[in-house]
Amino acid sequence: MCVWVVEGVIMKKKIVVAITGASGSIYASLLLKKLTQLQDQIAEVGVVMSDNAKDVWKFELGNEEYSRFPFKFYAKNDFMAPFASGSAKFDTMIIVPCSMGTLGRIAGGISDDLITRAADVILKERRKLVLVARDTPLNLIHIRNMATVTEAGGIICPAIPSYYSKPQTIEELAMTVVNRVIDLIGLESKSYEWKGI
Ligand SMILES: Cc1cc2nc3c(=O)[nH]c(=O)nc-3n(C[C@H](O)[C@H](O)[C@H](O)COP(=O)(O)O)c2cc1C
């Protein structure tokens, strides 16, 4: 089990998952499922979705099953949510998938909803922000925004699957991205790892 131990006290992770309206709701769905399985390493998961995220999820996955996950969901304009402030000490935030609009607002410091405010907080507190950014092709504005967020300490983890594990289904393919995220945020989970040939 991968948890921090500070002065004899086990510190489990407090994680924010934000879902925005880029294509790739499957990544969000699989990540929430995976976090459900790893709850022994997690103290709390708060979830916030943009309006477009709900529309894209329904369009791409054909359901509204985000509500079935055993985590607390917050409205996107709920600035009273704990992770809208640094004092709640959420240590990790994942935006999955992350639209170019949300990326741009974070890069510009425009904290006008709970997603962008929480990302702003994570960056100012020097904690871990992972953006599973999705669009193609990228224009110069996207690339500059990615550079800005990277310079501020965020991690751009593009929604680009890998093929060396020979995935057989769309789920297995999407899991290659989700497993990378799980690894980046320091949770322990058994998954395929490239070890060279
Ligand atoms: C089906 C669908 C797929 C989309 N895919 C993307 C995408 O891959 N990347 C992106 O940046 N925007 C995408 N968009 C557009 C975003 O939803 C739109 O820019 C929105 O304003 C993003 O808002 P949000 O960041 O608050 O969710 C898509 C929209 C739809 C309806």
The ligand as a Gaussian input file, in Angstrom:
#p B3LYP/6-31G(d) Opt

LIG

0 1
 C      -18.843000      15.764000     -28.159000
 C      -17.904000      16.893000     -27.821000
 C      -16.552000      16.648000     -27.804000
 C      -15.665000      17.678000     -27.478000
 N      -14.335000      17.394000     -27.464000
 C      -13.460000      18.344000     -27.074000
 C      -12.083000      18.035000     -26.946000
 O      -11.634000      16.916000     -27.178000
 N      -11.272000      19.004000     -26.492000
 C      -11.707000      20.256000     -26.162000
 O      -10.902000      21.085000     -25.742000
 N      -13.014000      20.592000     -26.303000
 C      -13.901000      19.663000     -26.728000
 N      -15.235000      19.962000     -26.840000
 C      -15.658000      21.355000     -26.608000
 C      -15.814000      21.681000     -25.128000
 O      -16.864000      20.910000     -24.550000
 C      -16.120000      23.179000     -24.994000
 O      -14.991000      23.956000     -25.422000
 C      -16.506000      23.612000     -23.605000
 O      -16.652000      25.013000     -23.575000
 C      -15.511000      23.199000     -22.562000
 O      -15.987000      23.661000     -21.331000
 P      -15.466000      23.082000     -19.961000
 O      -13.983000      23.160000     -20.016000
 O      -16.049000      24.005000     -18.931000
 O      -16.004000      21.702000     -19.829000
 C      -16.147000      18.973000     -27.171000
 C      -17.518000      19.199000     -27.193000
 C      -18.388000      18.171000     -27.523000
 C      -19.860000      18.456000     -27.530000

